[in-house]
């Protein structure tokens, strides 16, 4: 039985990041992030205006993807980078951008595949070394992760990459090197470096040292609750350690002596995780990329199924499961439906299209509804084989989904 917990491991990440005794000197991190988000929002608006006038503008699609990532919307970013890939299929920047979006969606295997595609097309490995290193860590390959982090630091030293390298060294048991890397950041009163130090100590067997840091920033009861999780860190597999220390997610029921079935090499099938319910659709019509699943997905996707039933062309209300084909300006979705229906052939021939209205005249292009998420994923896999990107999406309880006119 495998169980994942965001807390209390995630509490340590938040507590150390926000504690006054470890806060950075001016400018505070929040100020820098706020400025970055403001610039990214302005960039995104500018690129969207360009795309509304010229949907085939490659630089605008790439720029919109970069801005969406900075704004914390990897779903939208994946859609923009997928558009850039369609515009210029051999542009390595589109592959790398899509890889970064998939990494933000916690799909490191797909990210690594796209990073490889990008370098094969001529992109310098140093350009994506930081992100590729992170993907290797999440896949349980800290040695390759460390080589990429070091390459990234050679090109452009920064605190975040230094902390990631230190944590990766801790994952592979190299305590002294990890602590030495963090030392200069500690003198700069870098709160996140203290968090990294606590995890390095815990992963390398120094629970008292790790708990000494935890007790500085958490109430006694919270620190005591965290202790069993830190105690188990050394026994976890490398990938699970990375999930815990990088993402604040602790996986129970695994150790270095166990190799779960889901880590075995899967059949080459279209990834089909479901998307989060809340997402802002970009104004220009884009074909979305899949997003993370709220529950474990099957290790393979059936490629055949019985003929789908044609959905009634009536308004559907309430919480339902759909397959989302595209999002963007509602006025442009009928044309996008015709294009995708032609491309998908028999997989969409017997289905009706629906639109879930968004804000500012935007919408989601959907087919369904489906009785279960698994049933929706079957169609996602079939469409993937036909070259049509899609993902499962669940409408909100108060949603109204209208037939496409």
C-alpha positions in Angstrom: 0.0 0.0 0.0 1.5 3.3 -1.0 0.4 6.6 0.6 1.5 10.1 -0.1 1.5 12.9 2.4 2.0 16.6 1.7 2.1 17.3 5.4 3.9 17.5 7.7 7.0 17.4 5.4 5.5 20.3 3.5 5.1 22.2 6.7 8.9 22.3 7.1 9.3 23.8 3.7 6.8 26.6 4.5 8.0 27.2 8.1 11.6 27.6 7.1 10.8 29.7 4.1 8.7 32.1 6.2 10.4 32.2 9.6 11.6 35.7 10.7 14.8 34.5 12.3 16.0 33.2 9.0 14.5 35.8 6.7 16.7 37.4 4.1 17.8 41.0 4.2 16.1 43.5 1.8 14.8 43.1 -0.8 12.5 40.4 0.6 11.9 37.4 -1.7 8.2 38.2 -1.9 9.0 41.6 -3.4 11.2 40.1 -6.1 8.6 37.5 -6.9 5.9 40.1 -7.1 7.9 42.2 -9.6 8.7 39.1 -11.7 5.0 38.1 -11.8 4.0 41.6 -12.8 6.5 41.6 -15.7 5.4 38.1 -16.7 1.7 39.2 -16.7 2.5 42.1 -18.9 4.5 39.9 -21.2 1.7 37.4 -21.4 -0.8 40.1 -22.3 1.5 41.4 -25.0 2.1 38.0 -26.5 -1.6 37.2 -26.4 -2.4 40.3 -28.3 0.1 39.3 -31.0 -1.3 35.8 -31.2 -4.9 37.1 -31.6 -3.7 39.0 -34.7 -1.3 36.4 -35.9 -2.0 32.9 -34.5 1.1 31.5 -36.3 3.6 33.9 -34.6 6.3 31.5 -33.2 8.0 34.1 -31.0 4.7 35.1 -29.4 3.8 31.5 -28.7 7.1 30.8 -27.1 7.0 34.0 -25.1 3.5 33.3 -23.9 4.6 29.9 -22.7 7.6 31.3 -20.8 5.3 33.9 -19.2 2.7 31.4 -18.2 5.4 29.3 -16.5 6.5 32.3 -14.5 2.9 32.9 -13.5 2.6 29.3 -12.2 0.2 28.0 -14.9 2.0 25.1 -16.5 -1.2 23.9 -18.2 -1.5 27.1 -20.2 2.3 27.1 -20.8 2.1 23.6 -22.3 -0.7 24.7 -24.6 1.4 27.7 -25.9 4.5 25.5 -26.3 2.5 22.9 -28.1 1.3 25.6 -30.5 4.9 26.7 -31.0 5.8 23.1 -31.8 3.0 22.9 -34.4 4.2 26.2 -36.0 7.8 25.1 -36.1 8.1 21.4 -35.5 11.9 21.4 -35.5 12.5 24.4 -33.3 14.3 23.1 -30.2 12.9 25.9 -28.0 9.4 24.6 -28.4 10.5 21.1 -27.3 12.5 22.5 -24.3 9.6 24.7 -23.3 7.1 21.8 -23.4 9.6 19.8 -21.4 9.8 22.6 -18.7 5.9 22.7 -18.6 5.7 18.9 -18.2 8.3 19.1 -15.4 6.2 21.7 -13.6 3.3 19.3 -14.0 5.5 16.7 -12.3 6.0 14.5 -15.3 9.8 14.1 -15.3 9.9 11.2 -17.7 8.1 13.1 -20.5 10.2 16.2 -19.7 13.4 14.2 -20.2 12.2 12.9 -23.5 11.5 16.4 -24.7 14.8 17.7 -23.4 16.6 15.0 -25.4 14.6 16.0 -28.5 15.6 19.7 -27.9 19.3 18.9 -27.7 19.1 16.5 -30.7 17.7 19.5 -32.6 20.7 21.7 -31.6 19.8 23.3 -28.3 22.8 23.7 -26.0 22.5 21.3 -23.0 23.6 24.1 -20.7 20.3 25.9 -21.6 18.2 23.3 -20.0 20.7 21.8 -17.5 19.0 23.1 -14.4 15.6 21.8 -15.4 16.9 18.5 -16.7 18.9 18.0 -13.5 15.7 18.4 -11.6 13.9 15.9 -13.8 16.7 13.4 -13.2 16.4 13.8 -9.5 12.6 13.2 -9.6 13.3 10.1 -11.7 15.7 8.8 -9.0 19.0 9.4 -10.9 20.9 11.8 -8.7 24.3 11.3 -10.3 23.1 12.5 -13.7 21.1 15.3 -11.9 24.3 16.5 -10.2 26.2 16.6 -13.5 23.5 18.8 -15.0 23.3 21.1 -11.9 27.1 21.6 -12.1 26.8 22.4 -15.8 24.1 25.0 -15.0 26.2 26.6 -12.2 29.1 26.9 -14.6 27.0 28.9 -17.0 25.1 31.0 -14.5 25.6 30.5 -10.7 22.4 31.0 -8.7 21.1 30.1 -5.2 18.2 27.9 -6.4 20.5 25.6 -8.5 23.0 25.5 -5.6 20.3 24.3 -3.2 19.1 21.7 -5.6 22.6 20.4 -6.1 23.1 20.2 -2.4 19.8 18.3 -1.9 20.8 15.9 -4.7 24.1 15.3 -3.1 22.3 14.5 0.1 20.0 12.1 -1.8 23.1 10.2 -2.9 24.6 10.3 0.6 27.4 12.9 0.0 26.8 14.8 3.2 30.0 16.8 3.5 29.9 18.1 -0.1 26.2 19.1 0.3 26.8 21.0 3.5 29.8 22.8 2.1 27.8 24.0 -0.8 25.1 25.4 1.5 27.5 27.1 3.8 27.9 30.4 1.9 24.1 30.7 1.5 23.6 30.2 5.3 25.9 33.2 5.9 23.6 35.2 3.6 20.7 34.3 5.8 19.0 32.2 3.0 16.0 30.6 4.7 15.6 28.0 2.0 19.3 26.9 2.5 18.4 26.1 6.1 15.6 24.0 4.9 17.9 22.2 2.5 20.4 21.7 5.4 17.8 20.1 7.6 16.9 17.6 4.8 20.5 16.8 4.0 21.2 16.0 7.6 18.1 13.9 7.9 18.8 12.0 4.6 22.4 11.2 5.8 21.4 9.9 9.2 21.8 13.0 11.4 18.3 13.2 12.8 19.3 15.2 15.9 21.0 17.8 13.7 17.9 18.0 11.4 15.5 18.3 14.4 17.6 21.1 15.9 16.9 23.2 12.9 13.2 22.1 12.8 12.7 23.1 16.5 14.0 26.6 15.8 11.1 27.3 13.4 8.2 25.1 14.4 6.1 24.8 17.6 7.1 21.8 19.7 4.0 19.8 18.7 4.6 20.3 15.0 8.3 19.5 15.3 7.5 16.2 17.1 5.0 15.3 14.4 7.6 15.8 11.7 10.3 13.7 13.4 9.0 10.2 12.2 9.0 11.4 8.6 12.6 12.8 8.8 13.6 9.5 10.5 12.4 7.5 7.6 14.1 9.6 4.9 17.3 7.6 4.8 15.4 4.4 4.0 13.5 5.8 1.0 14.5 5.2 -2.6 16.2 8.1 -4.4 13.1 9.2 -6.3 11.0 9.2 -3.1 13.7 11.2 -1.3 13.6 13.7 -4.2 9.8 14.0 -3.9 10.0 14.7 -0.2 12.9 17.2 -0.2 12.1 19.0 -3.4 8.3 19.0 -3.4 7.4 18.3 0.2 5.7 15.0 -0.6 6.4 12.0 1.6 5.7 8.5 0.1 5.0 5.9 2.7 5.3 2.2 2.1 8.5 2.2 0.1 12.2 1.6 0.8 15.4 1.1 -1.1 14.7 -2.7 -1.0 11.4 -2.3 -2.8 10.8 -1.5 -6.5 7.1 -0.7 -7.1 5.4 -1.9 -10.2 4.8 1.6 -11.5 8.5 2.2 -11.7 9.0 -0.7 -14.1 9.4 0.3 -17.8 5.9 0.9 -19.1 4.5 0.2 -22.5 4.9 3.1 -24.9 1.4 4.7 -24.6 0.1 8.2 -24.6 0.3 9.7 -21.1 -3.2 10.5 -20.0 -3.4 12.1 -16.5 -6.4 14.3 -15.7 -6.1 18.0 -15.4 -6.9 20.2 -12.4 -10.4 21.7 -12.5 -9.3 25.3 -12.1 -7.4 26.7 -15.1 -7.5 30.0 -17.1 -7.9 29.4 -20.8 -5.7 31.6 -23.0 -7.7 33.8 -25.4 -6.2 32.3 -28.6 -7.3 28.7 -29.4 -4.7 26.2 -28.3 -4.6 22.5 -28.1 -3.8 21.7 -24.4 -1.2 19.3 -23.0 -2.1 16.8 -20.3 -1.8 17.7 -16.7 -1.3 15.8 -13.5 -3.7 13.2 -12.3 -5.5 13.5 -8.9 -5.3 9.7 -8.5 -2.9 7.0 -9.6 -3.3 6.4 -13.4 -3.2 3.0 -15.0 0.2 1.9 -16.3 -1.1 1.6 -19.8 -3.9 2.9 -21.9 -6.2 0.6 -23.9 -5.9 1.3 -27.6 -9.2 -0.3 -28.5 -12.7 0.0 -27.1 -16.3 -0.4 -28.1 -17.8 2.3 -30.3 -18.5 5.4 -28.2 -22.1 6.6 -27.8 -23.0 9.9 -29.3 -23.8 12.4 -26.6 -27.1 14.2 -26.7 -26.8 17.8 -28.0 -28.3 19.3 -24.8 -26.9 21.5 -22.1 -25.2 19.4 -19.4 -24.9 20.8 -15.9 -23.0 19.7 -12.8 -19.8 17.8 -12.1 -19.0 15.7 -15.1 -15.9 14.2 -16.7 -15.0 15.3 -20.2 -12.1 15.1 -22.7 -10.8 18.6 -23.4 -9.5 19.1 -27.0 -8.7 22.8 -27.0 -9.2 26.1 -25.3 -9.2 29.7 -26.4 -11.6 32.3 -27.9 -15.1 30.7 -28.1 -15.6 32.2 -31.5 -12.7 30.2 -32.9 -13.5 26.9 -31.3 -16.0 25.7 -34.1 -13.2 25.9 -36.7 -10.8 24.1 -34.3 -13.4 21.3 -33.8 -13.7 20.8 -37.5 -10.0 20.6 -37.9 -9.5 18.2 -35.0 -12.5 16.0 -36.0 -11.0 15.6 -39.5 -7.6 14.7 -38.0 -8.9 12.2 -35.5 -11.1 10.4 -38.0 -13.3 7.7 -36.5 -12.4 8.6 -32.9 -14.5 11.8 -33.0 -16.8 11.0 -35.9 -19.7 9.9 -33.7 -19.2 12.5 -30.9 -20.8 15.9 -30.3 -18.7 18.8 -29.2 -19.5 21.0 -26.2 -18.1 24.3 -24.9 -17.6 25.2 -21.3 -17.6 29.0 -21.2 -14.8 30.9 -19.5 -14.1 34.5 -18.9 -13.7 37.2 -21.5 -15.2 35.2 -24.3 -12.9 32.2 -23.8 -14.0 28.6 -23.6 -13.0 24.9 -23.5 -13.7 22.6 -26.4 -15.0 19.3 -25.0 -16.4 15.9 -25.9 -18.3 13.7 -23.5 -19.5 13.5 -20.9 -18.0 10.2 -19.6 -19.2 8.0 -16.8 -15.6 7.7 -15.4 -12.2 9.3 -15.7 -10.9 5.9 -16.9 -13.4 6.0 -19.8 -12.2 9.5 -20.7 -8.6 8.3 -20.7 -9.3 5.6 -23.2 -10.3 8.3 -25.7 -7.3 10.4 -24.7 -5.1 7.5 -25.6 -6.8 6.9 -28.9 -6.6 10.6 -29.8 -2.9 10.6 -28.9 -2.3 7.8 -31.3 -4.0 9.9 -34.0 -1.8 12.9 -33.2 -4.4 14.9 -31.3 -3.4 16.1 -27.8 -6.1 16.1 -25.2 -6.7 15.4 -21.5 -9.5 14.4 -19.1 -11.2 17.4 -17.4 -13.9 17.5 -14.7 -16.4 20.3 -14.7 -17.4 22.1 -11.5 -20.6 21.3 -9.6 -22.2 24.6 -10.8 -20.9 24.4 -14.4 -23.1 24.6 -17.5 -21.6 23.0 -20.6 -23.4 24.0 -23.8 -23.5 22.1 -27.1 -21.2 23.6 -29.8 -23.4 25.5 -32.2 
